[in-house]
Amino acid sequence: MPSLEDEDLVLKILTGKGLRPERYSKQERRRGKTPDFRVFRGDELACYCEVKSIEEDTWLDKKLEAADPGEIVGG
């Protein structure tokens, strides 16, 4: 699930390119899966937009911090 920060960034980029991103209504989202936005150029539907967020995985970082020098870590 994308973060609101990432969605806001995508909105800013699309708007800056002269496009009009539009979120789906709650009613539409309740009916089933939807992309995050419909994107219009003028009054015409140009594309759909799905925002993806990358979550930082700190699992290995934590293992390395707890390891003794020269110790092999991982899983």
ChimeraX commands (.cxc) that place a marker at each C-alpha (Angstrom):
marker #1 position 0.00,0.00,0.00 radius 0.5
marker #1 position 1.50,3.34,-1.00 radius 0.5
marker #1 position 2.25,6.00,1.57 radius 0.5
marker #1 position 0.33,9.26,1.46 radius 0.5
marker #1 position 3.66,11.03,1.01 radius 0.5
marker #1 position 4.34,9.00,-2.16 radius 0.5
marker #1 position 0.81,9.60,-3.46 radius 0.5
marker #1 position 1.19,13.35,-2.84 radius 0.5
marker #1 position 4.48,13.33,-4.76 radius 0.5
marker #1 position 2.84,11.57,-7.72 radius 0.5
marker #1 position -0.04,14.07,-7.65 radius 0.5
marker #1 position 2.45,16.94,-7.74 radius 0.5
marker #1 position 4.42,15.42,-10.65 radius 0.5
marker #1 position 1.33,14.63,-12.74 radius 0.5
marker #1 position -0.23,18.04,-12.09 radius 0.5
marker #1 position 3.06,19.71,-13.01 radius 0.5
marker #1 position 2.90,17.93,-16.39 radius 0.5
marker #1 position -0.53,19.46,-17.09 radius 0.5
marker #1 position -2.44,16.30,-16.19 radius 0.5
marker #1 position -5.37,15.96,-13.79 radius 0.5
marker #1 position -5.12,12.96,-11.45 radius 0.5
marker #1 position -8.40,11.94,-9.85 radius 0.5
marker #1 position -8.79,9.56,-6.92 radius 0.5
marker #1 position -11.53,6.96,-7.01 radius 0.5
marker #1 position -14.51,7.55,-4.74 radius 0.5
marker #1 position -15.04,5.43,-1.62 radius 0.5
marker #1 position -18.03,3.85,-3.32 radius 0.5
marker #1 position -15.91,2.82,-6.33 radius 0.5
marker #1 position -13.18,1.42,-4.07 radius 0.5
marker #1 position -15.73,-0.62,-2.12 radius 0.5
marker #1 position -16.84,-2.37,-5.33 radius 0.5
marker #1 position -13.39,-3.89,-5.88 radius 0.5
marker #1 position -9.76,-3.19,-6.58 radius 0.5
marker #1 position -8.93,0.05,-8.35 radius 0.5
marker #1 position -5.72,1.79,-9.38 radius 0.5
marker #1 position -4.81,4.75,-7.18 radius 0.5
marker #1 position -5.74,7.41,-9.75 radius 0.5
marker #1 position -7.43,8.02,-13.08 radius 0.5
marker #1 position -5.37,10.54,-15.00 radius 0.5
marker #1 position -6.96,12.96,-17.44 radius 0.5
marker #1 position -5.52,15.20,-20.12 radius 0.5
marker #1 position -8.18,17.83,-20.51 radius 0.5
marker #1 position -11.48,15.95,-20.44 radius 0.5
marker #1 position -10.02,12.72,-21.85 radius 0.5
marker #1 position -8.87,9.77,-19.80 radius 0.5
marker #1 position -5.14,9.46,-20.50 radius 0.5
marker #1 position -4.14,6.59,-18.22 radius 0.5
marker #1 position -4.48,4.91,-14.86 radius 0.5
marker #1 position -1.83,5.32,-12.18 radius 0.5
marker #1 position -0.78,2.85,-9.50 radius 0.5
marker #1 position 1.61,4.23,-6.87 radius 0.5
marker #1 position 4.09,1.87,-5.26 radius 0.5
marker #1 position 6.14,2.56,-2.15 radius 0.5
marker #1 position 9.36,0.91,-1.13 radius 0.5
marker #1 position 9.62,-0.04,2.49 radius 0.5
marker #1 position 13.12,-0.05,3.93 radius 0.5
marker #1 position 14.11,-3.49,5.18 radius 0.5
marker #1 position 16.32,-3.12,8.24 radius 0.5
marker #1 position 16.52,-6.83,9.11 radius 0.5
marker #1 position 20.09,-7.31,7.84 radius 0.5
marker #1 position 21.24,-3.93,9.18 radius 0.5
marker #1 position 20.16,-4.95,12.68 radius 0.5
marker #1 position 21.94,-8.31,12.36 radius 0.5
marker #1 position 25.16,-6.60,11.23 radius 0.5
marker #1 position 25.04,-4.08,14.08 radius 0.5
marker #1 position 24.69,-6.89,16.65 radius 0.5
marker #1 position 27.42,-9.08,15.11 radius 0.5
marker #1 position 30.96,-9.42,16.39 radius 0.5
marker #1 position 33.76,-8.38,14.00 radius 0.5
marker #1 position 34.28,-11.09,11.39 radius 0.5
marker #1 position 31.02,-12.88,12.26 radius 0.5
marker #1 position 28.93,-14.08,9.31 radius 0.5
marker #1 position 25.30,-12.96,9.53 radius 0.5
marker #1 position 22.22,-13.53,7.43 radius 0.5
marker #1 position 19.74,-16.30,7.11 radius 0.5
marker link #1:1,2 radius 0.2
marker link #1:2,3 radius 0.2
marker link #1:3,4 radius 0.2
marker link #1:4,5 radius 0.2
marker link #1:5,6 radius 0.2
marker link #1:6,7 radius 0.2
marker link #1:7,8 radius 0.2
marker link #1:8,9 radius 0.2
marker link #1:9,10 radius 0.2
marker link #1:10,11 radius 0.2
marker link #1:11,12 radius 0.2
marker link #1:12,13 radius 0.2
marker link #1:13,14 radius 0.2
marker link #1:14,15 radius 0.2
marker link #1:15,16 radius 0.2
marker link #1:16,17 radius 0.2
marker link #1:17,18 radius 0.2
marker link #1:18,19 radius 0.2
marker link #1:19,20 radius 0.2
marker link #1:20,21 radius 0.2
marker link #1:21,22 radius 0.2
marker link #1:22,23 radius 0.2
marker link #1:23,24 radius 0.2
marker link #1:24,25 radius 0.2
marker link #1:25,26 radius 0.2
marker link #1:26,27 radius 0.2
marker link #1:27,28 radius 0.2
marker link #1:28,29 radius 0.2
marker link #1:29,30 radius 0.2
marker link #1:30,31 radius 0.2
marker link #1:31,32 radius 0.2
marker link #1:32,33 radius 0.2
marker link #1:33,34 radius 0.2
marker link #1:34,35 radius 0.2
marker link #1:35,36 radius 0.2
marker link #1:36,37 radius 0.2
marker link #1:37,38 radius 0.2
marker link #1:38,39 radius 0.2
marker link #1:39,40 radius 0.2
marker link #1:40,41 radius 0.2
marker link #1:41,42 radius 0.2
marker link #1:42,43 radius 0.2
marker link #1:43,44 radius 0.2
marker link #1:44,45 radius 0.2
marker link #1:45,46 radius 0.2
marker link #1:46,47 radius 0.2
marker link #1:47,48 radius 0.2
marker link #1:48,49 radius 0.2
marker link #1:49,50 radius 0.2
marker link #1:50,51 radius 0.2
marker link #1:51,52 radius 0.2
marker link #1:52,53 radius 0.2
marker link #1:53,54 radius 0.2
marker link #1:54,55 radius 0.2
marker link #1:55,56 radius 0.2
marker link #1:56,57 radius 0.2
marker link #1:57,58 radius 0.2
marker link #1:58,59 radius 0.2
marker link #1:59,60 radius 0.2
marker link #1:60,61 radius 0.2
marker link #1:61,62 radius 0.2
marker link #1:62,63 radius 0.2
marker link #1:63,64 radius 0.2
marker link #1:64,65 radius 0.2
marker link #1:65,66 radius 0.2
marker link #1:66,67 radius 0.2
marker link #1:67,68 radius 0.2
marker link #1:68,69 radius 0.2
marker link #1:69,70 radius 0.2
marker link #1:70,71 radius 0.2
marker link #1:71,72 radius 0.2
marker link #1:72,73 radius 0.2
marker link #1:73,74 radius 0.2
marker link #1:74,75 radius 0.2
view
